[in-house]
Amino acid sequence: MKTVGRNAACPCGSGKKYKRCCGVQTVESSPPRAIPSVYQPIAAHGYAPWQIGEMIRFAEQTLRAQ
């Protein structure tokens, strides 16, 4: 089967771009990526998004301890 570019017309005949038509199904049907176990304790500690530096330090400490 020939590969369709994301910006090419969709082969289904809708007239839409592939990425806005049947290409969306391909992206959405891919399995979700697993969350590394190191992030679970970070979330459990309740860090806020603006505390990224502290989260990174905690993750590095956790990885070193493993």
N, CA, C and O atoms as CSV, one atom per row, in Angstrom:
chain,resi,resn,atom,element,x,y,z
A,1,MET,N,N,0.848,-1.184,0.000
A,1,MET,CA,C,0.000,0.000,0.000
A,1,MET,C,C,0.887,1.239,0.000
A,1,MET,O,O,1.911,1.268,0.682
A,2,LYS,N,N,0.512,2.234,-0.738
A,2,LYS,CA,C,1.276,3.463,-0.859
A,2,LYS,C,C,1.024,4.347,0.365
A,2,LYS,O,O,-0.106,4.460,0.840
A,3,THR,N,N,2.085,4.966,0.865
A,3,THR,CA,C,1.979,5.854,2.014
A,3,THR,C,C,1.397,7.192,1.582
A,3,THR,O,O,1.764,7.729,0.537
A,4,VAL,N,N,0.494,7.723,2.386
A,4,VAL,CA,C,-0.142,9.008,2.097
A,4,VAL,C,C,0.511,10.066,2.973
A,4,VAL,O,O,0.647,9.879,4.182
A,5,GLY,N,N,0.917,11.178,2.364
A,5,GLY,CA,C,1.480,12.282,3.139
A,5,GLY,C,C,0.394,12.937,3.975
A,5,GLY,O,O,-0.772,12.949,3.581
A,6,ARG,N,N,0.765,13.477,5.113
A,6,ARG,CA,C,-0.222,14.087,6.010
A,6,ARG,C,C,-0.933,15.270,5.376
A,6,ARG,O,O,-2.101,15.515,5.677
A,7,ASN,N,N,-0.252,16.014,4.499
A,7,ASN,CA,C,-0.867,17.187,3.878
A,7,ASN,C,C,-1.499,16.882,2.526
A,7,ASN,O,O,-2.043,17.781,1.885
A,8,ALA,N,N,-1.434,15.636,2.087
A,8,ALA,CA,C,-2.047,15.240,0.817
A,8,ALA,C,C,-3.552,15.068,1.010
A,8,ALA,O,O,-4.039,14.933,2.133
A,9,ALA,N,N,-4.276,15.076,-0.107
A,9,ALA,CA,C,-5.725,14.844,-0.044
A,9,ALA,C,C,-5.977,13.431,0.467
A,9,ALA,O,O,-5.259,12.496,0.112
A,10,CYS,N,N,-6.984,13.285,1.289
A,10,CYS,CA,C,-7.302,11.987,1.874
A,10,CYS,C,C,-7.787,11.034,0.788
A,10,CYS,O,O,-8.612,11.419,-0.041
A,11,PRO,N,N,-7.292,9.798,0.776
A,11,PRO,CA,C,-7.709,8.843,-0.248
A,11,PRO,C,C,-9.161,8.382,-0.117
A,11,PRO,O,O,-9.662,7.697,-1.009
A,12,CYS,N,N,-9.844,8.735,0.964
A,12,CYS,CA,C,-11.236,8.312,1.124
A,12,CYS,C,C,-12.181,9.117,0.233
A,12,CYS,O,O,-13.337,8.742,0.042
A,13,GLY,N,N,-11.670,10.243,-0.317
A,13,GLY,CA,C,-12.485,11.046,-1.220
A,13,GLY,C,C,-13.251,12.168,-0.547
A,13,GLY,O,O,-14.109,12.780,-1.183
A,14,SER,N,N,-12.976,12.457,0.694
A,14,SER,CA,C,-13.700,13.508,1.412
A,14,SER,C,C,-13.302,14.907,0.959
A,14,SER,O,O,-14.059,15.859,1.145
A,15,GLY,N,N,-12.115,15.036,0.363
A,15,GLY,CA,C,-11.619,16.343,-0.040
A,15,GLY,C,C,-10.821,17.028,1.051
A,15,GLY,O,O,-10.249,18.094,0.823
A,16,LYS,N,N,-10.776,16.433,2.230
A,16,LYS,CA,C,-10.008,16.993,3.342
A,16,LYS,C,C,-8.564,16.510,3.252
A,16,LYS,O,O,-8.251,15.559,2.536
A,17,LYS,N,N,-7.682,17.197,4.005
A,17,LYS,CA,C,-6.312,16.719,4.117
A,17,LYS,C,C,-6.329,15.419,4.918
A,17,LYS,O,O,-7.159,15.224,5.806
A,18,TYR,N,N,-5.395,14.542,4.581
A,18,TYR,CA,C,-5.315,13.253,5.263
A,18,TYR,C,C,-5.196,13.417,6.778
A,18,TYR,O,O,-5.823,12.678,7.537
A,19,LYS,N,N,-4.375,14.405,7.222
A,19,LYS,CA,C,-4.166,14.584,8.665
A,19,LYS,C,C,-5.419,15.053,9.390
A,19,LYS,O,O,-5.521,14.889,10.606
A,20,ARG,N,N,-6.373,15.632,8.670
A,20,ARG,CA,C,-7.624,16.113,9.276
A,20,ARG,C,C,-8.776,15.126,9.077
A,20,ARG,O,O,-9.886,15.356,9.557
A,21,CYS,N,N,-8.510,14.033,8.370
A,21,CYS,CA,C,-9.575,13.075,8.055
A,21,CYS,C,C,-9.202,11.696,8.623
A,21,CYS,O,O,-9.291,11.476,9.830
A,22,CYS,N,N,-8.797,10.799,7.771
A,22,CYS,CA,C,-8.462,9.438,8.197
A,22,CYS,C,C,-7.143,9.366,8.957
A,22,CYS,O,O,-6.916,8.411,9.700
A,23,GLY,N,N,-6.275,10.351,8.787
A,23,GLY,CA,C,-5.009,10.382,9.514
A,23,GLY,C,C,-5.200,10.588,11.001
A,23,GLY,O,O,-4.367,10.158,11.799
A,24,VAL,N,N,-6.290,11.240,11.386
A,24,VAL,CA,C,-6.590,11.461,12.802
A,24,VAL,C,C,-6.826,10.119,13.487
A,24,VAL,O,O,-6.398,9.927,14.626
A,25,GLN,N,N,-7.491,9.198,12.821
A,25,GLN,CA,C,-7.770,7.890,13.400
A,25,GLN,C,C,-6.481,7.146,13.696
A,25,GLN,O,O,-6.387,6.438,14.699
A,26,THR,N,N,-5.488,7.300,12.833
A,26,THR,CA,C,-4.213,6.628,13.035
A,26,THR,C,C,-3.542,7.130,14.302
A,26,THR,O,O,-3.022,6.338,15.088
A,27,VAL,N,N,-3.550,8.422,14.498
A,27,VAL,CA,C,-2.910,9.007,15.673
A,27,VAL,C,C,-3.658,8.620,16.936
A,27,VAL,O,O,-3.038,8.241,17.929
A,28,GLU,N,N,-4.972,8.710,16.913
A,28,GLU,CA,C,-5.768,8.426,18.101
A,28,GLU,C,C,-5.786,6.948,18.448
A,28,GLU,O,O,-5.981,6.591,19.610
A,29,SER,N,N,-5.584,6.072,17.455
A,29,SER,CA,C,-5.660,4.650,17.731
A,29,SER,C,C,-4.346,4.086,18.262
A,29,SER,O,O,-4.299,2.928,18.678
A,30,SER,N,N,-3.279,4.884,18.254
A,30,SER,CA,C,-2.022,4.384,18.789
A,30,SER,C,C,-2.150,4.244,20.308
A,30,SER,O,O,-2.804,5.063,20.954
A,31,PRO,N,N,-1.528,3.209,20.875
A,31,PRO,CA,C,-1.672,2.984,22.315
A,31,PRO,C,C,-1.019,4.102,23.113
A,31,PRO,O,O,-0.002,4.654,22.693
A,32,PRO,N,N,-1.595,4.437,24.256
A,32,PRO,CA,C,-0.990,5.481,25.085
A,32,PRO,C,C,0.371,5.024,25.594
A,32,PRO,O,O,0.584,3.842,25.867
A,33,ARG,N,N,1.270,5.965,25.715
A,33,ARG,CA,C,2.597,5.640,26.217
A,33,ARG,C,C,2.531,5.411,27.720
A,33,ARG,O,O,1.793,6.088,28.436
A,34,ALA,N,N,3.303,4.460,28.176
A,34,ALA,CA,C,3.341,4.156,29.605
A,34,ALA,C,C,4.045,5.285,30.354
A,34,ALA,O,O,5.033,5.840,29.874
A,35,ILE,N,N,3.537,5.608,31.502
A,35,ILE,CA,C,4.157,6.628,32.341
A,35,ILE,C,C,5.264,5.953,33.141
A,35,ILE,O,O,5.008,4.991,33.866
A,36,PRO,N,N,6.489,6.449,33.016
A,36,PRO,CA,C,7.582,5.837,33.782
A,36,PRO,C,C,7.278,5.846,35.276
A,36,PRO,O,O,6.681,6.788,35.798
A,37,SER,N,N,7.694,4.799,35.940
A,37,SER,CA,C,7.380,4.665,37.365
A,37,SER,C,C,7.975,5.787,38.200
A,37,SER,O,O,7.495,6.056,39.301
A,38,VAL,N,N,9.016,6.448,37.692
A,38,VAL,CA,C,9.623,7.525,38.469
A,38,VAL,C,C,8.674,8.715,38.611
A,38,VAL,O,O,8.802,9.483,39.565
A,39,TYR,N,N,7.727,8.886,37.690
A,39,TYR,CA,C,6.809,10.016,37.766
A,39,TYR,C,C,5.658,9.781,38.739
A,39,TYR,O,O,5.022,10.740,39.175
A,40,GLN,N,N,5.383,8.550,39.080
A,40,GLN,CA,C,4.279,8.265,39.989
A,40,GLN,C,C,4.496,8.866,41.376
A,40,GLN,O,O,3.565,9.467,41.914
A,41,PRO,N,N,5.680,8.734,41.982
A,41,PRO,CA,C,5.882,9.385,43.282
A,41,PRO,C,C,5.838,10.901,43.186
A,41,PRO,O,O,5.429,11.576,44.130
A,42,ILE,N,N,6.258,11.435,42.046
A,42,ILE,CA,C,6.212,12.890,41.871
A,42,ILE,C,C,4.765,13.362,41.942
A,42,ILE,O,O,4.455,14.327,42.640
A,43,ALA,N,N,3.890,12.687,41.225
A,43,ALA,CA,C,2.477,13.054,41.246
A,43,ALA,C,C,1.882,12.832,42.635
A,43,ALA,O,O,1.042,13.609,43.090
A,44,ALA,N,N,2.319,11.775,43.297
A,44,ALA,CA,C,1.802,11.481,44.634
A,44,ALA,C,C,2.191,12.558,45.640
A,44,ALA,O,O,1.474,12.785,46.614
A,45,HIS,N,N,3.317,13.220,45.413
A,45,HIS,CA,C,3.748,14.289,46.305
A,45,HIS,C,C,3.008,15.592,46.035
A,45,HIS,O,O,3.141,16.546,46.802
A,46,GLY,N,N,2.238,15.646,44.966
A,46,GLY,CA,C,1.405,16.811,44.697
A,46,GLY,C,C,2.148,18.038,44.206
A,46,GLY,O,O,1.753,19.163,44.510
A,47,TYR,N,N,3.222,17.836,43.447
A,47,TYR,CA,C,3.948,18.983,42.911
A,47,TYR,C,C,3.102,19.725,41.887
A,47,TYR,O,O,2.387,19.103,41.102
A,48,ALA,N,N,3.179,21.030,41.891
A,48,ALA,CA,C,2.468,21.872,40.930
A,48,ALA,C,C,3.342,22.074,39.693
A,48,ALA,O,O,4.562,21.930,39.771
A,49,PRO,N,N,2.729,22.407,38.550
A,49,PRO,CA,C,3.498,22.578,37.305
A,49,PRO,C,C,4.637,23.583,37.417
A,49,PRO,O,O,5.659,23.410,36.754
A,50,TRP,N,N,4.500,24.612,38.221
A,50,TRP,CA,C,5.552,25.624,38.314
A,50,TRP,C,C,6.726,25.159,39.178
A,50,TRP,O,O,7.717,25.878,39.309
A,51,GLN,N,N,6.628,23.991,39.755
A,51,GLN,CA,C,7.699,23.459,40.594
A,51,GLN,C,C,8.562,22.451,39.829
A,51,GLN,O,O,9.036,21.473,40.407
A,52,ILE,N,N,8.764,22.689,38.541
A,52,ILE,CA,C,9.455,21.730,37.686
A,52,ILE,C,C,10.873,21.430,38.172
A,52,ILE,O,O,11.312,20.281,38.124
A,53,GLY,N,N,11.588,22.450,38.637
A,53,GLY,CA,C,12.947,22.218,39.134
A,53,GLY,C,C,12.971,21.247,40.296
A,53,GLY,O,O,13.817,20.355,40.356
A,54,GLU,N,N,12.049,21.423,41.206
A,54,GLU,CA,C,11.956,20.531,42.362
A,54,GLU,C,C,11.547,19.125,41.923
A,54,GLU,O,O,12.032,18.136,42.472
A,55,MET,N,N,10.668,19.037,40.947
A,55,MET,CA,C,10.252,17.733,40.435
A,55,MET,C,C,11.433,17.002,39.807
A,55,MET,O,O,11.602,15.800,40.011
A,56,ILE,N,N,12.248,17.724,39.047
A,56,ILE,CA,C,13.406,17.105,38.399
A,56,ILE,C,C,14.397,16.611,39.448
A,56,ILE,O,O,14.917,15.501,39.331
A,57,ARG,N,N,14.663,17.416,40.464
A,57,ARG,CA,C,15.568,16.991,41.538
A,57,ARG,C,C,15.039,15.739,42.238
A,57,ARG,O,O,15.802,14.820,42.534
A,58,PHE,N,N,13.747,15.706,42.497
A,58,PHE,CA,C,13.146,14.543,43.142
A,58,PHE,C,C,13.281,13.312,42.250
A,58,PHE,O,O,13.601,12.226,42.733
A,59,ALA,N,N,13.037,13.479,40.950
A,59,ALA,CA,C,13.146,12.357,40.013
A,59,ALA,C,C,14.577,11.833,39.952
A,59,ALA,O,O,14.795,10.622,39.944
A,60,GLU,N,N,15.552,12.740,39.910
A,60,GLU,CA,C,16.956,12.321,39.873
A,60,GLU,C,C,17.344,11.576,41.142
A,60,GLU,O,O,18.062,10.578,41.078
A,61,GLN,N,N,16.879,12.048,42.292
A,61,GLN,CA,C,17.167,11.361,43.554
A,61,GLN,C,C,16.541,9.972,43.556
A,61,GLN,O,O,17.158,9.007,44.007
A,62,THR,N,N,15.326,9.877,43.057
A,62,THR,CA,C,14.633,8.594,43.014
A,62,THR,C,C,15.356,7.623,42.093
A,62,THR,O,O,15.505,6.447,42.424
A,63,LEU,N,N,15.805,8.108,40.937
A,63,LEU,CA,C,16.517,7.243,40.001
A,63,LEU,C,C,17.851,6.772,40.583
A,63,LEU,O,O,18.242,5.621,40.385
A,64,ARG,N,N,18.544,7.649,41.292
A,64,ARG,CA,C,19.816,7.262,41.906
A,64,ARG,C,C,19.602,6.202,42.985
A,64,ARG,O,O,20.457,5.340,43.187
A,65,ALA,N,N,18.475,6.263,43.669
A,65,ALA,CA,C,18.190,5.323,44.759
A,65,ALA,C,C,17.813,3.937,44.238
A,65,ALA,O,O,17.889,2.959,44.981
A,66,GLN,N,N,17.413,3.841,42.988
A,66,GLN,CA,C,16.966,2.546,42.445
A,66,GLN,C,C,18.119,1.666,42.077
A,66,GLN,O,O,17.915,0.546,41.608
